[in-house]
């Protein structure tokens, strides 16, 4: 055990002791994670444990799980956040509804919290994206439980402050399936013993899905209206985009808007912002109780897991996260429906997807100060159109699931 692992174990013991004494002060998600345990029905060595930290990672899981079910194994999916838990509960009732699938909170990375999970003897543990939990990795290695990373991504910046701990954890990981070639090289340089390239799973789930209920009713009610969809927006980006929408409505009064903040805990905050604009708006959580009445000019999408499907009703999409300097979000969610898409210049988290798409006539990365000029240059109204370059890019991206499964299947 190296210095970094020793310090981490010492700190985790301290956290375990403190949270035990002051358990009454813990937030509900943290308290639930502290006592989380696997279902009793899971047969030893015959179940797969998949950890997906929150919303984005959870959305990568269903296509992989479909293939795992062909192996007739039990699958238990965990997540770390309240928003992730809400989405997981929805998935378990819909897309992931199956007798062999269960789900719940991910335990804290404490030896005491992990003990029942290790005792339950999973066949293998899969960490979606890049979650390096040193105690979990150490205990899996000690108990000969294969553990790996799927759709792994690393950047020099993400590892520079904790490189010693990262290297010690990666050296104990059984396998990594990296989402891009740069990440593959970095995983290898940091000591991961077996690294494969799989492609970005966020690009593999790009098949256009039919509009689901109750959004079919929305499409009918707003059928004659142009719609802008502003998705995954972060603090400060709503003001930027709402100002553009307000100005466009002066010349296009029937223009509608769907606004979907990235973080559920900001729904009320964004509603308060809408009041300052004196916009007429409807919260989606209220509208779905009576879908026969048309929403106001703006629909505040305060439900979880619906945005990706709803992009298809728009004539223009704005994908957030790139104007706040947070690395952007997935532009393929609207592009798979042929919806022209604008995002900010900061797209580091999706560089492998964005760069190939900039050669199409469907995606633009635009600084805040140039947004109005970009809108003015678009044909009015923008048309949904799969140009050949976009079709080619989407086809290439779609190979990621097959490539990832090829490397993962032997572990299932």
C-alpha positions as CSV (number, residue, x, y, z in Angstrom):
1,X,0.0,0.0,0.0
2,X,1.5,3.3,-1.0
3,X,1.4,6.7,0.8
4,X,-1.7,8.0,-1.1
5,X,-3.7,4.9,-0.4
6,X,-2.7,5.0,3.3
7,X,-3.8,8.6,3.6
8,X,-7.1,7.9,1.8
9,X,-7.8,4.9,4.1
10,X,-7.1,7.0,7.2
11,X,-9.4,9.8,6.0
12,X,-12.1,7.3,5.1
13,X,-12.0,5.8,8.5
14,X,-12.3,9.2,10.0
15,X,-15.2,10.1,7.8
16,X,-16.9,6.8,8.7
17,X,-16.5,7.5,12.4
18,X,-17.8,11.1,12.1
19,X,-20.8,10.2,10.0
20,X,-21.6,7.4,12.5
21,X,-21.7,9.8,15.4
22,X,-23.5,12.6,13.6
23,X,-25.7,10.5,11.4
24,X,-28.7,12.6,12.4
25,X,-27.1,15.6,10.7
26,X,-26.6,13.9,7.3
27,X,-28.6,14.8,4.2
28,X,-31.1,12.2,3.1
29,X,-29.1,11.0,0.1
30,X,-25.9,10.8,2.1
31,X,-27.6,8.9,4.9
32,X,-29.2,6.5,2.4
33,X,-25.8,5.9,0.8
34,X,-24.3,5.2,4.2
35,X,-26.7,2.3,4.9
36,X,-27.2,1.1,1.3
37,X,-26.9,-2.6,0.7
38,X,-27.5,-5.0,-2.2
39,X,-30.8,-6.9,-2.5
40,X,-30.8,-10.2,-0.8
41,X,-31.9,-12.1,-3.9
42,X,-28.7,-11.6,-5.8
43,X,-27.0,-15.0,-6.4
44,X,-23.2,-15.0,-5.6
45,X,-21.0,-14.7,-8.6
46,X,-24.0,-14.4,-10.9
47,X,-24.8,-10.7,-10.8
48,X,-23.2,-7.6,-12.3
49,X,-22.9,-4.4,-10.3
50,X,-23.0,-1.2,-12.5
51,X,-22.3,2.1,-10.9
52,X,-23.4,5.3,-12.8
53,X,-22.9,8.4,-10.7
54,X,-25.8,10.5,-12.0
55,X,-28.0,11.4,-14.9
56,X,-25.6,11.4,-17.8
57,X,-23.9,8.2,-16.8
58,X,-27.3,6.4,-16.2
59,X,-28.4,7.2,-19.7
60,X,-25.5,5.1,-21.0
61,X,-26.6,2.0,-19.1
62,X,-29.8,0.7,-20.9
63,X,-28.1,-0.3,-24.2
64,X,-25.4,-2.2,-22.4
65,X,-27.9,-3.8,-20.0
66,X,-30.0,-5.1,-22.9
67,X,-27.0,-7.0,-24.1
68,X,-26.1,-8.3,-20.7
69,X,-29.6,-9.7,-20.3
70,X,-28.8,-12.1,-23.1
71,X,-26.3,-13.7,-20.7
72,X,-29.1,-14.3,-18.2
73,X,-27.3,-12.6,-15.4
74,X,-28.7,-10.5,-12.6
75,X,-27.9,-6.8,-12.8
76,X,-27.9,-4.3,-10.0
77,X,-27.5,-0.6,-10.9
78,X,-26.4,2.1,-8.4
79,X,-26.2,5.8,-8.5
80,X,-24.8,8.5,-6.2
81,X,-27.2,11.5,-6.4
82,X,-30.8,12.2,-5.6
83,X,-31.4,13.2,-9.2
84,X,-29.8,10.0,-10.4
85,X,-32.0,8.0,-8.0
86,X,-35.1,9.6,-9.4
87,X,-34.1,8.8,-13.0
88,X,-33.1,5.3,-12.0
89,X,-36.5,4.7,-10.4
90,X,-38.1,5.9,-13.7
91,X,-35.9,3.6,-15.8
92,X,-36.7,0.6,-13.6
93,X,-40.4,1.1,-14.3
94,X,-39.9,1.6,-18.1
95,X,-36.8,1.0,-20.2
96,X,-35.1,-1.2,-17.6
97,X,-38.2,-3.0,-16.3
98,X,-37.1,-6.7,-16.0
99,X,-37.1,-9.4,-13.3
100,X,-33.3,-9.6,-13.4
101,X,-32.7,-5.9,-12.9
102,X,-32.7,-3.9,-9.7
103,X,-31.3,-0.6,-8.5
104,X,-30.6,1.8,-5.7
105,X,-28.1,4.1,-4.1
106,X,-24.3,3.6,-4.3
107,X,-22.7,3.1,-0.9
108,X,-20.1,5.4,0.5
109,X,-16.5,4.5,-0.2
110,X,-16.0,3.3,3.3
111,X,-14.9,-0.2,4.3
112,X,-17.9,-0.6,6.6
113,X,-20.4,0.6,3.9
114,X,-18.8,-1.6,1.3
115,X,-18.7,-4.8,3.4
116,X,-22.2,-6.1,2.5
117,X,-21.5,-5.5,-1.2
118,X,-18.3,-7.4,-1.2
119,X,-19.9,-10.2,0.8
120,X,-22.6,-10.5,-1.8
121,X,-19.9,-11.5,-4.4
122,X,-20.7,-9.8,-7.6
123,X,-19.4,-11.5,-10.8
124,X,-17.9,-8.1,-11.8
125,X,-18.1,-4.4,-11.1
126,X,-18.5,-1.8,-13.8
127,X,-17.9,1.9,-13.2
128,X,-19.4,4.1,-15.9
129,X,-17.3,7.0,-17.1
130,X,-14.4,7.5,-14.6
131,X,-15.1,7.0,-11.0
132,X,-12.1,5.9,-9.1
133,X,-13.2,4.8,-5.6
134,X,-10.0,3.6,-3.9
135,X,-11.6,1.5,-1.2
136,X,-14.0,-0.2,-3.5
137,X,-11.2,-0.9,-6.0
138,X,-8.9,-2.2,-3.3
139,X,-11.5,-4.5,-1.8
140,X,-12.5,-5.9,-5.2
141,X,-8.9,-6.7,-5.9
142,X,-8.4,-8.3,-2.4
143,X,-11.5,-10.4,-2.9
144,X,-10.7,-11.3,-6.6
145,X,-13.8,-9.5,-7.9
146,X,-13.1,-8.1,-11.4
147,X,-13.6,-4.4,-11.6
148,X,-13.4,-2.1,-14.7
149,X,-14.2,1.2,-16.2
150,X,-16.5,1.6,-19.2
151,X,-16.6,4.7,-21.3
152,X,-13.6,6.0,-19.4
153,X,-12.4,9.5,-19.9
154,X,-9.4,11.2,-18.5
155,X,-7.7,14.6,-19.1
156,X,-4.3,15.8,-17.8
157,X,-6.2,18.4,-15.8
158,X,-8.5,15.9,-14.1
159,X,-5.6,13.9,-12.7
160,X,-2.9,16.5,-12.0
161,X,-3.8,17.2,-8.4
162,X,-4.4,13.5,-7.4
163,X,-2.1,11.7,-9.7
164,X,-0.5,9.5,-7.0
165,X,-3.9,8.3,-5.9
166,X,-5.1,7.9,-9.5
167,X,-2.1,5.8,-10.4
168,X,-2.4,3.5,-7.4
169,X,-6.1,2.9,-8.1
170,X,-5.7,2.4,-11.8
171,X,-3.0,-0.1,-11.3
172,X,-5.6,-2.3,-9.5
173,X,-8.3,-1.9,-12.1
174,X,-8.7,-5.0,-14.2
175,X,-9.7,-3.3,-17.4
176,X,-10.6,0.1,-18.9
177,X,-12.7,0.7,-22.0
178,X,-11.8,4.2,-23.0
179,X,-14.2,6.5,-24.9
180,X,-11.4,8.3,-27.0
181,X,-7.9,7.6,-28.0
182,X,-6.4,10.5,-25.9
183,X,-8.0,8.9,-22.8
184,X,-6.8,5.5,-23.7
185,X,-3.2,6.8,-23.9
186,X,-3.6,8.6,-20.6
187,X,-5.0,5.6,-18.8
188,X,-2.1,3.5,-20.1
189,X,0.5,6.1,-19.0
190,X,-1.0,6.2,-15.5
191,X,-0.6,2.4,-15.0
192,X,-3.9,0.8,-16.0
193,X,-2.9,-2.7,-17.0
194,X,-5.5,-3.4,-19.7
195,X,-6.9,-0.6,-21.8
196,X,-9.2,-0.9,-24.8
197,X,-10.7,1.7,-27.1
198,X,-14.5,1.6,-27.3
199,X,-15.7,4.9,-28.6
200,X,-18.1,7.3,-26.8
201,X,-21.3,5.6,-25.7
202,X,-22.9,9.0,-25.5
203,X,-22.8,8.9,-29.3
204,X,-24.0,5.3,-29.6
205,X,-27.6,5.8,-28.4
206,X,-28.5,8.1,-31.3
207,X,-31.5,6.3,-32.8
208,X,-34.4,8.7,-33.2
209,X,-37.1,7.6,-30.7
210,X,-40.9,8.3,-31.2
211,X,-42.2,11.1,-29.1
212,X,-43.5,9.6,-25.9
213,X,-46.6,10.4,-23.9
214,X,-47.5,13.1,-22.8
215,X,-45.3,15.0,-25.1
216,X,-47.3,13.9,-28.1
217,X,-50.1,16.1,-26.8
218,X,-47.7,19.0,-26.5
219,X,-46.6,18.5,-30.1
220,X,-50.2,18.6,-31.2
221,X,-51.1,21.7,-29.1
222,X,-48.0,23.6,-30.4
223,X,-48.1,22.1,-33.9
224,X,-48.4,25.5,-35.7
225,X,-45.7,27.2,-33.5
226,X,-42.0,27.3,-34.0
227,X,-40.2,26.1,-30.9
228,X,-36.8,26.7,-29.4
229,X,-35.5,24.0,-27.0
230,X,-32.9,25.2,-24.5
231,X,-31.5,22.1,-22.8
232,X,-29.1,21.4,-19.9
233,X,-28.6,25.0,-19.1
234,X,-26.5,26.1,-16.2
235,X,-26.5,29.2,-14.0
236,X,-26.2,32.3,-16.1
237,X,-27.0,30.6,-19.4
238,X,-30.8,31.0,-18.9
239,X,-30.4,34.8,-18.9
240,X,-28.3,34.7,-22.0
241,X,-30.7,32.5,-24.0
242,X,-33.9,34.0,-22.7
243,X,-32.8,37.5,-23.8
244,X,-32.3,36.1,-27.3
245,X,-35.8,34.4,-27.2
246,X,-37.4,37.6,-25.9
247,X,-35.9,39.6,-28.8
248,X,-36.9,37.1,-31.4
249,X,-40.5,37.0,-30.1
250,X,-40.7,40.7,-30.9
251,X,-40.7,39.8,-34.6
252,X,-42.0,36.2,-34.2
253,X,-44.8,36.5,-31.6
254,X,-45.9,32.8,-31.9
255,X,-42.4,31.5,-31.0
256,X,-42.6,29.0,-28.1
257,X,-39.8,27.8,-25.8
258,X,-38.9,24.7,-23.8
259,X,-36.4,25.5,-21.1
260,X,-34.7,22.6,-19.3
261,X,-32.2,23.5,-16.6
262,X,-29.5,20.8,-16.1
263,X,-29.8,20.5,-12.3
264,X,-33.2,19.7,-10.7
265,X,-32.3,21.7,-7.6
266,X,-32.4,24.8,-9.8
267,X,-35.9,24.5,-11.0
268,X,-37.4,26.9,-8.5
269,X,-34.5,29.3,-9.0
270,X,-35.1,29.4,-12.8
271,X,-38.8,29.8,-12.2
272,X,-38.0,32.9,-10.1
273,X,-35.9,34.2,-13.0
274,X,-38.8,33.8,-15.4
275,X,-41.0,35.9,-13.1
276,X,-38.6,38.8,-13.4
277,X,-39.1,38.7,-17.2
278,X,-42.9,38.6,-16.8
279,X,-43.0,35.7,-19.3
280,X,-46.1,33.6,-19.4
281,X,-44.9,30.1,-18.6
282,X,-46.0,26.7,-17.4
283,X,-44.1,24.1,-15.3
284,X,-44.1,20.8,-17.0
285,X,-44.8,18.9,-13.8
286,X,-48.1,20.8,-13.5
287,X,-49.0,20.6,-17.2
288,X,-48.8,16.8,-17.4
289,X,-51.7,16.6,-14.9
290,X,-53.9,18.0,-17.7
291,X,-52.4,17.8,-21.1
292,X,-55.5,18.9,-23.0
293,X,-54.8,22.6,-22.1
294,X,-52.0,24.2,-24.1
295,X,-49.0,25.5,-22.0
296,X,-48.1,29.1,-21.9
297,X,-45.4,30.6,-24.2
298,X,-42.7,28.9,-22.3
299,X,-42.6,25.4,-20.8
300,X,-40.2,25.0,-17.9
301,X,-39.2,21.4,-18.1
302,X,-38.9,20.4,-14.4
303,X,-39.1,16.7,-15.0
304,X,-36.2,14.3,-15.2
305,X,-35.3,12.2,-18.2
306,X,-37.6,13.8,-20.8
307,X,-35.3,16.3,-22.4
308,X,-33.6,14.0,-24.9
309,X,-36.9,12.8,-26.3
310,X,-38.4,16.3,-26.4
311,X,-35.6,17.9,-28.5
312,X,-37.4,16.6,-31.6
313,X,-40.3,19.1,-31.3
314,X,-37.9,22.0,-31.8
315,X,-36.8,23.8,-34.9
316,X,-33.7,25.0,-33.1
317,X,-31.8,23.7,-30.0
318,X,-29.5,25.4,-27.6
319,X,-27.3,22.9,-25.7
320,X,-26.1,24.4,-22.4
321,X,-22.9,24.0,-20.4
322,X,-20.7,25.6,-23.1
323,X,-21.3,29.3,-22.2
324,X,-20.5,28.8,-18.5
325,X,-17.2,27.2,-19.1
326,X,-18.3,23.8,-17.7
327,X,-17.4,21.6,-20.7
328,X,-20.7,21.5,-22.5
329,X,-23.3,18.7,-22.9
330,X,-24.2,16.1,-25.6
331,X,-25.2,17.8,-28.9
332,X,-26.2,14.5,-30.4
333,X,-29.5,14.5,-28.4
334,X,-31.0,17.1,-30.7
335,X,-28.9,16.3,-33.8
336,X,-30.2,12.8,-34.0
337,X,-33.6,14.3,-34.9
338,X,-32.1,16.6,-37.5
339,X,-32.6,19.7,-35.2
340,X,-30.1,22.4,-35.9
341,X,-28.1,23.0,-32.8
342,X,-26.1,25.8,-31.2
343,X,-23.8,25.4,-28.2
344,X,-21.1,27.4,-26.5
345,X,-17.4,27.5,-27.2
346,X,-16.4,25.4,-24.1
347,X,-17.1,21.8,-25.1
348,X,-14.1,20.0,-23.7
349,X,-16.2,17.2,-22.2
350,X,-17.6,16.4,-25.7
351,X,-14.6,17.3,-27.9
352,X,-14.6,13.9,-29.5
353,X,-18.2,14.4,-30.6
354,X,-18.2,18.1,-31.4
355,X,-15.1,18.5,-33.6
356,X,-16.3,16.0,-36.3
357,X,-19.7,17.6,-36.4
358,X,-18.4,21.2,-36.9
359,X,-18.0,20.3,-40.6
360,X,-21.7,19.8,-41.0
361,X,-24.4,22.4,-41.5
362,X,-26.1,21.3,-38.3
363,X,-24.0,22.3,-35.4
364,X,-22.3,25.6,-34.4
365,X,-20.2,26.5,-31.4
366,X,-20.8,30.2,-30.8
367,X,-19.5,32.6,-28.2
368,X,-22.1,34.5,-26.2
369,X,-21.4,37.8,-27.9
370,X,-21.9,36.3,-31.4
371,X,-25.2,34.5,-30.7
372,X,-27.4,37.2,-32.1
373,X,-25.4,37.4,-35.3
374,X,-25.5,33.6,-35.7
375,X,-29.3,33.6,-35.3
376,X,-29.7,36.3,-37.8
377,X,-27.6,34.3,-40.3
378,X,-29.8,31.2,-40.1
379,X,-32.5,30.6,-42.6
380,X,-35.9,31.4,-41.1
381,X,-37.3,29.1,-39.9
382,X,-34.4,26.7,-39.6
383,X,-35.3,23.4,-41.3
384,X,-34.8,19.9,-39.9
385,X,-32.4,18.4,-42.4
386,X,-30.0,15.5,-42.3
387,X,-27.2,16.7,-44.5
388,X,-24.9,14.0,-45.8
389,X,-22.0,15.0,-43.5
390,X,-24.2,14.7,-40.4
391,X,-25.4,11.3,-41.6
392,X,-21.9,10.1,-42.0
393,X,-20.8,11.3,-38.6
394,X,-23.8,9.7,-36.8
395,X,-23.1,6.4,-38.6
396,X,-19.5,6.4,-37.4
397,X,-20.5,7.4,-33.8
398,X,-23.0,4.5,-33.8
399,X,-20.2,1.9,-33.8
400,X,-19.3,2.7,-30.1
401,X,-21.7,0.3,-28.6
402,X,-20.5,-2.7,-30.6
403,X,-16.9,-1.8,-30.0
404,X,-17.5,-1.4,-26.3
405,X,-19.4,-4.7,-26.0
406,X,-16.7,-6.6,-27.9
407,X,-14.3,-5.7,-25.0
408,X,-16.8,-6.0,-22.2
409,X,-18.6,-9.2,-23.1
410,X,-15.9,-11.6,-21.9
411,X,-16.3,-10.0,-18.4
412,X,-20.1,-10.7,-18.2
